[in-house]
Structures are given as C-alpha cells and as structure tokens.
C-alpha cells in the first residue's frame, strides 16, 4: 500500500484508510469474528489508517478495534471521534450533540479506556454542537494535544467557514466529509478551503454507502439497516442511482476494474491531500478496495465519468432532513 501525507502534519498514512463503523453500527447484523479478521488483513495489506468513533455501537466499535490493536498499536494511525450520543428515541439520524469541554474530557478518557491505548493519533469533533462555539471546543481539544492524549485535531462535517474559524484556534489536521460520485457538495467551497489550510480531506462513504459495490442489494438488507431510510435509496432517486451505477460499471469494465475501484480511483485522483476511508467488515472487499490505489485515471477517463454523472443528476439527499441539519451547512 502506498502512503500519503496527512495534510500539514507530515505524517505518512496509508493512501487508503479503513472505515470501521459498519462493523458495529447502522448496517445490519454484526460479525465480530469476520471484522477482526478484516482488521488483521488490513495490517497485512498495509491499510493502517483506521477510523472509528465512540458513537459507533455505543462504544462497541472501539472495543472491537482494541482487540486488533493489542499487539499492533505502533502499526496503526488511529482516528476516533466524540461529540455525538444516541438519543433515547434510538433514531440514528437525530443524535444528541455535545461539544462542551467537559463532555469532551469525559469522552476522551472513555475512548482511551475502550481502545486500551495511551493516546489517539487523530481526534475528531464528530459534529459541531450548535450550543458551543467551535472555537471553544477546539481550544479544549488543543489542551488534549498538550497533555499528550491526542496527537492531532480533526473535524467532521463542517462548512468552509467553520473550518477556518477552528483553524484560527489550532491547526486542523483533517476534515472528514462524505464525498463520492453521489455526494459532491463539498467541491465548491469545502474542498478548496481544506487544501488552502493544509488540512487533509478524509472522504467517508466513498462507495456511496455500498451503492458502487457488486453486492449491493437493498432488498436483502435487514429492516434495521440505516440505508433504508435515506432518500437516495428510495423511489425515483434509487432508480436514478441504479442507472448511474450501471453506466459507471460499463466504464469500469473497459478498464478491467470493478465499479468500486473506479469510484475510489476517481476520488484519489482529486488531490494528494485526499485520503478516502471506504468501510467494510469483510476481508475480500478490503482486498478489492486496496487495488484501487494502483488505478490511474487519465483525463479521458475523468471526462467519461463526468459525462455519465451529468446524465443522472437526481441522486437524492444523503440523509433525512433531521440529520442534514447537523452536516456541513453550518
């Protein structure tokens, strides 16, 4: 696995990371044995930039990762997040936000205990708390850097303006946002702002939450799968996106790769400061994803992809309205 530099930090991380959320959260049934095998395989393949959060499985995802970290902590560049809590209603798309310094101090100690580590490489604010100025939250996170509990500060799903405000308090190493062939809202302002500040862009759900994989089948997903309630997986949006995927699959076949590899290669071609973290809980999909790091798209390939996207613009919102309020519009 090739490496990329994480923004201004100089840290070398795997050019493709691993999103661990689906191992414990939101996407149906868990299989901890298979997930642990996937984490072990990631180490073998050099995919050592791992992403989790205290919100995923109410801490269970961090506990799972701790098992793989036990004898491998020095090999992994570990990212986790704080700032969200599950509401009593159980609605995944209406979490409680807490970006207060006190809440953060409690959260980081809990994450360190669950992960069984003395430090976190990259610590994100999962969502901005509308009750707390981002400057106050980042100022408190900077204290954690000085204490050695975290090494670098990240933000997730913030606007370009919020990123700049936060950066004025302490340098932001990474910004995590949804970015894929289905979700391109960040291209206008957020992507250039991150580049200008030397902040790495970490796209999550770069495979359209599974839409660009060969095994995607909404009818086989359990009722508890969060994707069933997302607008882009419903009605005419779903039909539009199925047509989009079919057309992209044809392009991928011409290059001798699969659709997921095409989607990842497209993102990676957007800039050296961009490090996608496709999520999976199965080793065989991880292996396929890593091959995308070796795919080179030329100008003609990019133009062909853009032409396909232009034909199918009705992709639908990525979240229900309640969740969109917590994303990068602020």
DRENVO-506384 format. One line per 5 residues: number of its first residue (from 1); their letters; for each residue x, y, z of N, C-alpha, C. Coordinates in steps of 0.001 Angstrom, whole numbers, always signed. Atoms other than C-alpha are relative to their C-alpha. Example, Ala and Ser with C-alpha at 12.3 -4.5 7.8 and 13.67 -1.06 7.14 Angstrom:
BEGIN
1 = as = +890:-1190:+0:+12300:-4500:+7800:+900:+1200:+0; -820:-1190:-60:+13670:-1060:+7140:-770:+1090:+730 $
This chain:
BEGIN
1 = xxxxx = +835:-1190:+0:+0:+0:+0:+880:+1254:+0; -688:-1280:+16:+1301:+3422:-961:-444:+841:+1184; +372:-899:-1087:+1215:+6220:+1587:-253:+1397:-534; +208:-1417:+277:+45:+9825:+1584:+307:+793:+1261; -277:-869:-1132:+945:+12750:+3785:-1308:+570:+530 $
6 = xxxxx = +1217:-507:-625:-1767:+13729:+6247:+108:+1514:+195; +26:-1459:-82:-2080:+17423:+5486:+1325:+590:+418; -1188:-729:-421:+380:+19762:+7184:+853:-786:+987; -666:+688:-1100:+1384:+17148:+9780:+1310:-672:-384; -1161:+771:+425:+3983:+15324:+7700:-126:-1485:+269 $
11 = xxxxx = +217:+1415:-304:+2574:+12016:+8965:-317:-767:-1286; +276:+876:+1134:+2616:+9226:+6395:-1028:-1047:+426; +1048:+972:-284:-588:+7179:+6415:-322:-756:-1285; +342:+771:+1199:-1897:+4509:+4057:-886:+831:-920; +709:-819:+976:-3223:+6084:+861:-1493:-281:-21 $
16 = xxxxx = +1396:+385:-147:-6486:+4283:+1512:-182:-442:+1451; +251:+382:-1379:-7872:+4065:+5033:-1099:-1039:+102; +1056:+974:-255:-10416:+1749:+6614:-1032:+602:+942; +1111:-436:-839:-13778:+2957:+7893:-581:-1191:+733; +391:+1164:-803:-14777:+664:+10751:-1440:+60:+504 $
21 = xxxxx = +1342:-172:-540:-18296:+1951:+11510:-896:-1202:-237; +936:+1059:+356:-20181:-789:+9673:+240:-1313:+711; -273:+1224:-753:-18517:-3469:+11774:-881:-115:+1234; +756:+5:-1259:-20630:-2443:+14766:-1246:+874:-8; +987:-1073:-73:-23171:+163:+13713:-706:+195:-1335 $
26 = xxxxx = +838:-541:+1083:-26019:+1038:+11347:-290:-935:-1163; +152:+779:+1222:-25550:-1582:+8631:-342:-1467:+262; +500:+1360:-156:-27371:-4635:+9884:+799:-848:+975; -563:+964:-951:-26030:-7733:+11579:+1520:+124:+116; -1428:-27:-276:-22608:-7783:+13200:+600:-1396:-126 $
31 = xxxxx = -762:+1245:+7:-19975:-10448:+12733:+1396:+359:+502; -1254:-462:-580:-17152:-9621:+15130:+1190:-843:-433; -1104:+873:+426:-15083:-12629:+14087:+502:+410:-1386; -391:-417:+1347:-15116:-11597:+10435:+619:+1401:+27; -539:-1360:-93:-14492:-7963:+11389:+1430:-13:+511 $
36 = xxxxx = -1362:+98:-507:-11424:-8888:+13410:+947:-577:-1050; -810:+559:+1089:-10159:-10982:+10508:+303:+1081:-1041; -190:-1103:+946:-10628:-7922:+8288:+1045:+982:+511; -995:-896:-587:-8615:-5753:+10676:+1402:-611:-90; -1288:+676:+115:-5829:-8328:+10710:+502:+24:-1449 $
41 = xxxxx = -379:-32:+1415:-5872:-8495:+6922:+421:+1417:-424; -374:-1384:+293:-5728:-4689:+6780:+1459:+250:+385; -1393:-150:-422:-2465:-4813:+8731:+939:-662:-1003; -835:+719:+961:-1066:-7373:+6291:+134:+771:-1313; +13:-729:+1269:-2019:-5192:+3324:+570:+1409:+117 $
46 = xxxxx = -528:-1344:-198:-630:-2012:+4865:-1057:+1072:+111; +1089:-971:-205:-4032:-374:+5358:-47:+278:+1501; -230:-213:-1428:-3137:+1138:+8718:-584:+1315:+518; +699:-1219:-410:-5207:+4348:+8836:-1442:-410:+291; +1301:+533:-404:-8270:+3212:+10821:-861:+1091:+610 $
51 = xxxxx = +928:-1033:-451:-11350:+5273:+11571:-1174:-595:+768; +1122:+435:-818:-13885:+4773:+14353:-603:+1224:+700; +602:-1074:-800:-15989:+6830:+16815:-645:-612:+1224; +653:+524:-1198:-17378:+6488:+20309:-1489:-238:-214; +1431:+127:+308:-20863:+6777:+18765:-337:-1335:-661 $
56 = xxxxx = +260:+1217:+759:-20500:+3621:+16675:-219:-1185:+945; +333:+1110:-876:-22284:+853:+18510:+90:+356:+1465; -67:-461:-1394:-22274:+2978:+21660:+1292:-468:+669; -1305:+389:-526:-18573:+2286:+22147:+467:-1373:-419; -377:+1372:+357:-18612:-1289:+20838:+1039:-53:-1115 $
61 = xxxxx = -966:+18:+1089:-16654:-391:+17708:+1412:+249:+521; -1308:-228:-608:-13800:+990:+19792:+474:-1249:+758; -378:+1228:-729:-13859:-2142:+21978:+474:-1090:-967; -387:+981:+1013:-13666:-4307:+18856:+1400:+301:-528; -1298:-391:+557:-10735:-2372:+17428:+1121:-229:+1006 $
66 = xxxxx = -1006:+209:-1041:-8904:-2626:+20764:+587:-1404:-59; -479:+1389:+74:-8653:-6393:+20240:+1063:-147:-1080; -993:+65:+1083:-6776:-5890:+16968:+1220:+867:+310; -1093:-905:-345:-4654:-3085:+18439:+944:-589:+1034; -709:+497:-1175:-3448:-5167:+21370:+1492:-160:-228 $
71 = xxxxx = -1423:+214:+281:-134:-6182:+19795:+485:+797:-1209; -308:-696:+1256:-163:-3723:+16903:-161:+1519:+90; +317:-1433:-126:-653:-227:+18331:+941:+873:-815; -957:-830:+713:+2524:+1161:+16806:-119:-61:-1508; +161:+140:+1454:+1483:-5:+13328:-1189:+791:-541 $
76 = xxxxx = +1273:-591:+421:-1871:+1834:+13251:-40:+1492:+300; +317:-1410:-210:-2642:+5513:+12775:-1494:+56:+283; +1363:+204:-491:-5838:+5596:+14802:-770:+1302:+128; +886:-1160:-103:-8668:+8087:+14414:-1306:-410:+669; +1329:+185:-569:-11752:+8303:+16597:-643:+1372:+204 $
81 = xxxxx = +779:-1239:-59:-14412:+10896:+17300:-803:+66:+1292; +896:-233:-1125:-16515:+12433:+20044:-1010:+1064:-408; +929:-1100:+233:-19477:+14776:+20232:-1407:-413:-357; +1349:+490:+269:-22482:+12567:+19462:-369:-1059:+1035; +537:+1046:-862:-24659:+10465:+21734:-1350:-444:-551 $
86 = xxxxx = +1276:+522:+486:-27575:+8229:+20878:-1149:+578:+822; +1159:-511:-728:-30952:+9768:+21773:-815:-1143:+596; +830:+1028:-618:-33443:+7930:+23935:-951:-635:-1018; +909:+524:+1022:-35636:+7528:+20844:+637:-1100:-831; -701:+998:+792:-32958:+5375:+19233:+162:+371:-1461 $
91 = xxxxx = -89:-447:+1388:-33114:+7402:+15982:+1456:+332:-334; -1388:-222:+371:-29647:+7173:+14383:+217:+1355:-646; -145:-1246:+743:-30346:+10331:+12413:-364:+1236:+822; +295:-1143:-868:-31226:+12525:+15386:+804:-126:+1292; -818:+175:-1203:-28268:+12133:+17783:+64:+1283:+827 $
96 = xxxxx = -228:-1128:-895:-27572:+14389:+20739:+1430:+485:-203; -1345:-546:+172:-24601:+16715:+20178:+525:+536:+1322; -641:-538:-1197:-22155:+17598:+22931:+1446:+343:-328; -1356:-460:+280:-19102:+19649:+22024:+577:+799:+1148; -474:-755:-1159:-18632:+21075:+25512:+1357:-528:+457 $
101 = xxxxx = -1293:+464:-511:-15130:+20949:+27028:-145:-1109:+1035; +206:+1042:-997:-16477:+18910:+29939:-398:-1318:-612; +417:+1214:+687:-18198:+16436:+27673:+1148:-643:-751; -1151:+513:+745:-15050:+16126:+25591:+979:-716:+926; -946:+616:-933:-12862:+15376:+28616:-482:-1376:+461 $
106 = xxxxx = +557:+1299:-370:-15197:+12600:+29679:+98:-980:-1159; +3:+859:+1192:-15414:+11254:+26128:+1385:-541:-310; -1336:+467:+378:-11671:+11089:+25507:+518:-1041:+987; -445:+1000:-976:-10998:+9230:+28756:-696:-1337:-244; +744:+1224:+273:-13717:+6725:+27897:+534:-698:-1248 $
111 = xxxxx = -543:+593:+1226:-12339:+6214:+24384:+1366:-626:+247; -1313:+551:-304:-8811:+5703:+25685:-126:-1325:+747; +217:+1243:-747:-10109:+3060:+28095:-514:-1113:-903; +553:+1033:+884:-12159:+1242:+25453:+1034:-483:-1004; -1007:+351:+994:-9321:+1338:+22922:+1250:-613:+622 $
116 = xxxxx = -1146:+528:-744:-6803:+318:+25607:+1312:+553:-550; -1186:-699:+491:-4282:+2880:+24440:+222:+1254:+828; -333:-1203:-758:-2498:+5867:+25966:-222:+1276:-803; +146:-1195:+842:-3056:+8186:+23015:-828:-327:-1237; +765:+91:+1244:-5213:+8796:+19954:+731:+841:-1030 $
121 = xxxxx = -755:-741:+1014:-3480:+9831:+16742:-779:+1192:-549; +826:-1045:+600:-6347:+11852:+15283:-1360:-7:+676; +1243:-80:-771:-9291:+13033:+17368:-917:+1027:-650; +953:-859:+708:-12323:+14449:+15563:-1141:+460:+918; +1327:-412:-459:-15256:+16519:+16688:-981:-546:-1030 $
126 = xxxxx = +847:+747:+933:-17952:+14314:+15145:-1015:+904:-708; +885:-1026:+555:-20496:+17113:+14634:+93:+1236:+884; -21:-1242:-758:-20454:+20757:+15665:-1248:+78:+874; +1103:-195:-945:-22603:+21399:+18723:-505:+1434:-142; +501:-1368:+190:-24861:+24388:+17963:-28:+821:+1286 $
131 = xxxxx = +27:-705:-1280:-24787:+25261:+21679:+1392:+478:+428; -1378:-303:-403:-20983:+25581:+21809:+772:+547:-1204; -814:-519:+1111:-18820:+27846:+19582:+1130:-975:-330; -1016:+961:+396:-16433:+25696:+17581:+1371:+402:+541; -1269:-467:-548:-13564:+27881:+18814:+214:-520:+1425 $
136 = xxxxx = -99:+487:-1375:-14330:+26818:+22397:+316:-1498:+19; -250:+1435:+51:-14433:+23132:+21506:+1429:-297:-434; -1346:+255:+510:-11205:+23236:+19500:+1056:+464:+997; -931:-439:-1030:-9498:+25226:+22242:+199:-1058:+1073; -90:+1076:-990:-10305:+22430:+24684:+716:-1214:-582 $
141 = xxxxx = -714:+1108:+641:-9097:+19822:+22175:+1500:+274:-43; -1419:-360:+5:-5806:+21719:+21956:+660:-334:+1337; -533:+402:-1307:-5376:+21082:+25681:+369:-1481:+3; -288:+1436:+67:-5529:+17354:+24943:+1295:-269:-765; -1262:+136:+734:-2704:+17774:+22414:+1169:+276:+937 $
146 = xxxxx = -1080:-355:-923:-560:+19491:+25034:+197:-1056:+1095; -76:+1045:-1028:-1377:+16717:+27517:+499:-1330:-556; -481:+1228:+620:-306:+14047:+25007:-1053:-1077:-158; +1061:+1003:+138:-3682:+12308:+24979:-433:-170:-1454; +244:+85:+1434:-4220:+13119:+21302:+1165:+675:-706 $
151 = xxxxx = -1117:-580:+753:-1712:+13996:+18595:-467:+1106:-940; +484:-968:+978:-3802:+15848:+16023:-1509:+173:+141; +1413:-359:-105:-7197:+17542:+15818:-660:-79:-1368; +788:+65:+1222:-9845:+16818:+13192:-1413:+472:+232; +1412:-377:-24:-13351:+17996:+12374:-745:-873:-994 $
156 = xxxxx = +825:+794:+909:-16202:+16140:+10722:-1246:+782:-381; +1228:-613:+532:-18945:+17584:+8509:-176:+1452:+433; +134:-1426:-287:-18283:+21307:+8872:+103:+795:-1296; -75:-889:+1156:-18588:+24214:+6460:+1411:+563:-130; -1300:-620:+221:-15606:+26032:+4980:+254:+1103:+1027 $
161 = xxxxx = -154:-1083:-975:-16211:+28985:+7296:+318:-551:+1383; -258:+605:-1309:-16356:+26773:+10394:+1402:-577:+59; -1359:+535:+57:-13140:+25055:+9310:+1023:+1114:+212; -942:-1113:-146:-11373:+28400:+9001:-17:+556:+1421; +96:-491:-1379:-12667:+29574:+12391:+729:-931:+967 $
166 = xxxxx = -663:+979:-866:-11490:+26371:+14055:+1511:+52:-186; -1426:+1:+333:-8127:+26545:+12291:+712:+1206:+610; -599:-1192:-597:-7553:+30027:+13723:+354:-220:+1469; -269:+328:-1404:-7546:+28475:+17220:+1129:-1020:+104; -1026:+1047:+37:-5450:+25379:+16449:-34:-640:-1374 $
171 = xxxxx = -59:+557:+1348:-4278:+23852:+13185:-800:-1303:-66; +846:+1180:+194:-6759:+21275:+11914:+691:-930:-984; -753:+944:+827:-5032:+18191:+10565:-848:-633:-1087; +839:+748:+944:-8001:+16556:+8852:-1454:+426:+121; +1440:-254:+65:-11555:+17245:+7778:-655:-1209:-632 $
176 = xxxxx = +721:+1164:+513:-13875:+14280:+7339:-1362:+439:-507; +1283:-341:+619:-16809:+14739:+4968:-426:-1132:-922; +454:+975:+992:-18989:+12493:+2854:+338:+532:-1387; -416:-404:+1336:-17615:+12573:-677:+63:-1239:-874; +23:+1128:+920:-18308:+10240:-3561:-576:+470:-1325 $
181 = xxxxx = +638:-322:+1276:-19648:+10120:-7102:-1472:+362:+181; +1385:-373:-314:-23075:+10526:-5444:-96:+1266:+832; +25:-1125:-943:-22137:+13247:-2935:+1171:+928:-286; -1081:-879:+439:-20168:+16162:-4364:-172:+1436:+504; +306:-1344:-482:-21468:+19121:-2357:+1236:+745:+515 $
186 = xxxxx = -1158:-664:-605:-18068:+19803:-782:+946:+615:-1031; -965:-438:+1004:-16362:+20569:-4104:+56:+1514:-162; +56:-1435:+270:-17471:+24196:-4343:+839:+818:+982; -668:-836:-999:-16115:+25613:-1062:+873:-777:+972; -684:+708:-1081:-15048:+22988:+1466:+1313:-611:-466 $
191 = xxxxx = -1208:+649:+505:-12534:+21087:-659:+1137:+1006:-217; -1095:-967:+165:-10552:+24188:-1717:+439:+651:+1309; -379:-589:-1296:-10676:+25618:+1823:+946:-915:+756; -867:+962:-683:-9157:+22451:+3251:+1394:-2:-628; -1299:+19:+680:-6411:+22438:+634:+808:+1243:+336 $
196 = xxxxx = -691:-1258:-288:-5575:+26091:+1285:+590:+21:+1400; -454:+19:-1387:-5189:+25427:+5013:+989:-1125:+290; -873:+1139:-231:-3085:+22309:+4555:-676:-1103:+787; +793:+996:-725:-5887:+20182:+6016:-323:-1170:-926; +327:+1176:+803:-6257:+16630:+4709:-1513:-164:-66 $
201 = xxxxx = +1428:+289:+169:-9691:+15734:+3337:-178:-1513:+54; +210:+1430:-209:-10900:+12343:+4537:-1438:-352:-400; +1356:+338:+437:-13909:+11211:+2473:-505:-1294:+646; +644:+1233:-454:-16219:+8773:+4241:-1115:-362:-969; +985:+550:+950:-18728:+6616:+2350:+378:+297:-1454 $
206 = xxxxx = -394:-283:+1382:-16688:+6976:-867:-612:-962:-1012; +665:+957:+889:-18555:+3972:-2277:-1513:+160:+37; +1434:-262:+12:-21952:+5602:-1892:-776:-895:+941; +603:+893:-1001:-22734:+3521:+1215:-341:-1366:-602; +145:+1325:+589:-22311:+369:-818:-616:-11:-1387 $
211 = xxxxx = +671:-55:+1295:-24123:+1542:-3951:+929:-410:-1144; -940:+286:+1080:-20951:+1149:-6034:+671:-1362:+128; -566:+1332:-152:-20192:-2374:-4840:-820:-1026:-776; +659:+1021:+818:-21034:-5532:-6760:-1068:-761:+766; +942:+772:-808:-23037:-6964:-3863:-1192:+817:+489 $
216 = xxxxx = +1075:-848:-510:-25409:-4047:-3303:-1372:-535:-421; +1358:+467:+250:-28999:-5282:-2987:-865:+446:+1177; +787:-577:-1088:-31380:-3190:-910:-1039:-988:+523; +1051:+935:-408:-33995:-5957:-858:+492:-1033:+1007; -547:+994:-915:-31638:-8209:+1111:+499:+610:+1304 $
221 = xxxxx = -457:-655:-1221:-30801:-5645:+3765:-1050:-116:+1092; +975:+104:-1094:-32409:-6101:+7182:-714:+1324:+240; +791:-1206:-252:-35060:-3631:+8299:+745:+1004:+866; -761:-887:-885:-32587:-2232:+10836:+1109:+760:-722; -1058:-674:+739:-30185:-1117:+8105:-388:+1460:-248 $
226 = xxxxx = +298:-1428:+70:-29995:+2698:+8189:-238:+499:-1416; +146:-460:+1378:-29826:+2974:+4405:-1446:-36:-488; +1395:+98:+426:-33473:+2018:+4096:-765:+1313:+199; +697:-1261:-269:-34447:+5454:+5451:+660:+1201:-674; -687:-1096:+680:-32041:+7519:+3327:-683:+302:-1331 $
231 = xxxxx = +729:-364:+1223:-33708:+9451:+469:+578:-579:-1283; -559:+463:+1269:-31246:+8332:-2175:-162:-1500:-236; +280:+1431:+154:-32194:+4708:-1568:-1500:-256:-123; +1454:+125:+92:-35876:+5333:-2176:-522:+559:-1320; +770:-527:+1122:-38260:+5819:-5106:+811:+320:-1236 $
236 = xxxxx = -643:-364:+1261:-37107:+7661:-8210:+1484:+311:+176; -1429:-199:-242:-33785:+8570:-6579:+753:-1324:-128; -636:+1314:+70:-32953:+4898:-6219:+104:-466:-1446; -23:+410:+1405:-33873:+4228:-9838:+1056:+787:-772; -1030:-830:+630:-31712:+7163:-10985:+1392:-542:+319 $
241 = xxxxx = -1326:+436:-433:-28780:+5850:-8973:+350:-1379:-529; -259:+1308:+612:-29164:+2307:-10279:+466:+171:-1443; -413:-266:+1385:-28907:+3658:-13827:+1406:+590:-38; -1331:-587:-87:-25874:+5717:-12822:+1051:-1084:+233; -954:+1065:-309:-24147:+2674:-11360:+204:-912:-1210 $
246 = xxxxx = -129:+846:+1191:-24873:+587:-14470:+922:+640:-1038; -838:-698:+979:-23280:+3226:-16687:+1457:+66:+457; -1363:-30:-521:-20243:+3548:-14432:+646:-1379:-45; -509:+1368:+69:-19895:-224:-14321:+522:-314:-1394; -455:+211:+1376:-19616:-245:-18108:+1369:+655:-218 $
251 = xxxxx = -1295:-670:+119:-16752:+2276:-17890:+1083:-790:+729; -971:+755:-783:-15038:+236:-15209:+449:-1257:-748; -335:+1220:+731:-15193:-2923:-17295:+971:+283:-1147; -899:-369:+1089:-13465:-1118:-20157:+1437:+124:+489; -1340:-139:-575:-10538:-504:-17803:+455:-1276:+718 $
256 = xxxxx = -360:+1251:-643:-10574:-4043:-16413:-33:+49:+1511; +149:-113:-1446:-11594:-2990:-12908:-1483:-66:+339; +1405:-2:-363:-14805:-3083:-10895:-460:+1418:+350; +582:-1327:-200:-17146:-175:-10129:+537:+657:+1262; -521:-552:-1246:-15913:+261:-6559:+1409:+543:-197 $
261 = xxxxx = -1368:-460:+246:-12324:+543:-7727:+9:+1273:-845; +117:-1224:+795:-13351:+3128:-10318:-394:+1180:+878; +473:-1071:-878:-15196:+5160:-7678:+1101:+484:+938; -1088:-378:-896:-12219:+5100:-5312:+1131:+697:-758; -1063:-616:+797:-9710:+5907:-8035:-373:+1419:-396 $
266 = xxxxx = +470:-1342:+353:-11836:+8896:-9071:+236:+972:+1153; -219:-865:-1159:-11695:+10322:-5545:+1490:+250:+224; -1431:-143:-266:-7986:+9668:-5138:+686:+874:-1043; -560:-854:+1047:-7318:+11471:-8417:-295:+1473:+234; +385:-1384:-262:-8858:+14636:-6953:+1072:+803:+729 $
271 = xxxxx = -1056:-747:-666:-5736:+15514:-4990:+793:-850:+970; -851:+759:-904:-2821:+14288:-2923:-401:+171:+1458; +413:-239:-1384:-4429:+15728:+222:-1285:-755:+344; +1256:+723:-194:-7449:+13400:-163:+287:-1470:+285; -254:+1381:-430:-7419:+10055:+1694:-1338:-641:+355 $
276 = xxxxx = +1312:+601:-272:-10676:+8068:+1405:+88:-1156:+993; +49:+1085:-993:-11737:+5604:+4100:-1215:-894:-275; +1135:+891:+264:-14060:+3044:+2494:-186:-986:+1150; +293:+902:-1102:-15773:+924:+5097:-355:-1390:-490; +406:+1375:+272:-16103:-2832:+5072:+241:-832:+1253 $
281 = xxxxx = -247:+942:-1097:-16334:-5702:+7518:+379:-1376:-529; -382:+1271:+603:-15178:-8401:+5106:+1333:+133:-729; -1363:-42:+537:-11617:-9195:+4066:+22:+53:-1521; -57:+64:+1464:-12421:-9957:+447:-316:+1344:-642; +299:-1325:+538:-13915:-6499:-112:+1138:+973:+293 $
286 = xxxxx = -1176:-810:-325:-10985:-4875:+1662:+1091:-209:-1044; -1041:+317:+976:-8625:-6640:-721:-290:+643:-1350; +374:-636:+1262:-10564:-5398:-3744:+200:+1516:+67; -117:-1448:-140:-10624:-1849:-2405:+1453:+463:-77; -1398:-425:-10:-6870:-1737:-1872:+581:+78:-1411 $
291 = xxxxx = -499:-28:+1380:-6315:-2418:-5567:-259:+1349:-673; +330:-1303:+585:-7875:+980:-6313:+1162:+977:+115; -1138:-903:-189:-4711:+2660:-5011:+976:-66:-1168; -910:+170:+1136:-2910:+1367:-8113:-648:+370:-1334; +703:-364:+1231:-5534:+2507:-10637:+299:+1456:-369 $
296 = xxxxx = -285:-1352:+488:-4575:+5535:-12725:-1065:+394:-1014; +1005:-518:+924:-7311:+7551:-14412:+589:+1188:-755; -498:-1136:+781:-6334:+9851:-17268:-1131:+990:-260; +987:-1059:+244:-8139:+12961:-18479:-1217:-528:-750; +1123:+570:+754:-10277:+10937:-20891:-903:-823:+917 $
301 = xxxxx = +793:+779:-960:-11375:+8618:-18082:-862:+925:+856; +731:-949:-850:-12363:+11554:-15872:-1138:+638:-782; +1038:-617:+835:-14283:+13179:-18728:-1150:-962:-235; +1048:+998:+218:-16172:+9949:-19397:-852:-185:+1251; +739:+116:-1263:-17122:+9653:-15719:-910:+1204:+193 $
306 = xxxxx = +803:-1217:-166:-18316:+13263:-15617:-1199:+3:-955; +1098:+51:+972:-20420:+12711:-18735:-1112:-925:+483; +997:+924:-546:-22160:+9753:-17098:-759:+653:+1155; +633:-642:-1156:-22831:+11672:-13882:-1005:+1053:-447; +877:-1063:+499:-24358:+14541:-15864:-1335:-549:-516 $
311 = xxxxx = +1230:+597:+528:-26939:+12148:-17328:-971:-414:+1107; +833:+517:-1097:-28215:+11038:-13913:+167:+869:+1251; -239:-953:-1095:-28333:+14090:-11613:-909:-162:+1216; +1014:+46:-1069:-31319:+13112:-9446:+366:-1041:+1065; -524:+995:-925:-29284:+11298:-6790:-717:-8:+1347 $
316 = xxxxx = +713:-46:-1278:-31349:+12429:-3782:+901:+402:+1152; -762:-393:-1186:-30289:+13687:-352:+644:-1215:+654; -727:+1097:-629:-27794:+11603:+1583:-548:-366:+1362; +596:+250:-1312:-29640:+11911:+4909:-1428:+511:+24; +1278:-654:-273:-33160:+12594:+6132:+246:+1421:+514 $
321 = xxxxx = -147:-1407:-359:-33787:+16250:+6969:+582:+187:+1395; -488:-169:-1384:-33126:+15782:+10705:+1512:-113:+79; -1453:+198:-28:-29580:+14580:+10037:+733:+1052:-809; -643:-1016:+827:-28821:+17144:+7323:+279:+1266:+794; -196:-1197:-823:-29164:+19867:+9954:+1326:-23:+744 $
326 = xxxxx = -1252:+136:-749:-26031:+18520:+11625:+1230:-55:-903; -1118:+166:+924:-23874:+18438:+8498:+595:+1344:-387; -917:-1088:+309:-21673:+20904:+6683:-644:+1331:-361; +619:-1297:+269:-24224:+23677:+6239:+307:+1058:+1027; -233:-987:-1056:-23137:+25310:+9495:+1410:+515:-55 $
